[in-house]
Amino acid sequence: MKIVVIGGSSHLTPALFQYLASVDLPAPMAFVLVGRDRARLAAVGRASRVLLGSQSPIRVDAHPWDDEGLGGALAGADLIVLQARIGGARARIHDETCPLEHGICGDESLGPGGLAAAWRNWPLVDRVLGAVADRAPEARVLVLTSPVGIVTGAANMAWPRLHALGICELPWTTLLEVAAAVDVEPAGLEWDYVGISHLGWFHRITDGRRDLVLDFARHRGDGAAFPRRGLVEETHAVPTRYWRLHYEMTAVIEEQRARGVSRGMTVERLGEAALAAFAGGSRDEIVARLAARGSHWYDRAVGPLIGDLAGGASGTPFFLTTRNDGFWGEEPAGRMLEIPHRVIRGRIERCGNLAVPPRGVTAALKPFLESEQLAIEAVVARDRSRLGDALAVHPWSRNRDDVRGALLSAVTRDVDS
């Protein structure tokens, strides 16, 4: 099995191999890490091989992304992990701070910050997908590039014959937290889920005897972190943690402003320290640097999916962004949703929803769905007007006529200008 990681020079990439080194793999794998910075790529490759050990069935090679393009790296690929981003830490800092100037939460995946990332990242993603269509058209493309929902939707719109899926660990992490709170084993639970990337709801969770949504609500005391008991009881659903940016926006904005340093700046500093360890440090030093910043998308999503596709059996459910196609009957077939899947005998198969989502859940989701669809169309067409429409219907900016023009300018601004 050949896996190509576009954006493989990320300082978090070795966490994927840390996970793969911890599980039994039924078949050998060949990874190709693709990146523009040769020094970073060499350091990340070394760290990955150190974590795997000399007896590992996994081979890790590097392919600098230069004027010759991606053809050599992509040829024969079975899976392509797309985690590249344009602009690095500087761009992320922009995405996280420009909305705050207008009284809106700053985030690299949601709201105006997410739109800025989508607008900036899509031209590169489009080029990569063109190369995939030419050299590895049957390969699956696993999208991690932010924002996953919009980028995956754009990939499906512009390249419908490719097999592009977004992936996120957050729903599985949420379910694990619920199971721990009510003291049950997650493997035995039955549940229904609906959402888009980062913004999802478990609207039915049961162990066959109890309604665990209500049990979870009862465990949420007055001082509990998000989600609050009242929200879970009112919606009869458990939201993923990013809904806090929506339901507790004022508090989030105050926290972000008080912090003084954006998350992107912190990540940049952690990355610099990590790369120094990767280039010449011991295994323990590498592990310590990876532990300084969590990366559960590798050990709770990407890594288990790769292992299961190779014949493993992790038991992990995978929450993949793909076309609705009947999963949620109220929404059009082409709408992009985050849908639960499992890998069965090497095949990715979706899990069907049994229960209709509660009214509070659908009311919360639909405006975000509408905005995301407009954003998908806008980034593919490079249409600033349509991007403005996405801002106009987005719940965080739809009543902000006073700043919408400034937001649109910030969203489409060249970070280097």
Buried (B, 14 or more C-beta within 10 A) or exposed (E): BBBBBBBBBBBBBBBBBBBBBEEEBEEEBBBBBBBEBEEBBBBBBBBBBBBBEEEBBBEBEBBBBEEEBBEEBBEEBBBBBBBBBBBBBEBBBBBBBBBBEBBBBBBBBBBBBBBBBBBBBBEBBBEBBBBBBEBBEEBBBBBBBBBBBBBBBBBBBBBEEBBBBBBBBBBBBBBBBBBEBBEBEBEEBEBBBBBBBBBBBBBBBBBEEEEBBEBBBEBBEEEEEBBBBEBBBEBBBBBBBBBBBBBBBEEBBEEBEEEEEBBBBBBBEBBEEBBBBBBEBEEEBBBBBBEEBEBBBBBBBBBBBBBBBBEBEBEBBBBBBBBBBEBBEEBEEBBBBBBBBBBEEEEBEBBEBEEBBBEBBBEBBEBBBBBBBBBBBBBBBEBBEBBBBBBBBBBBBBEBEEBBEEBBEBBBBEBEE
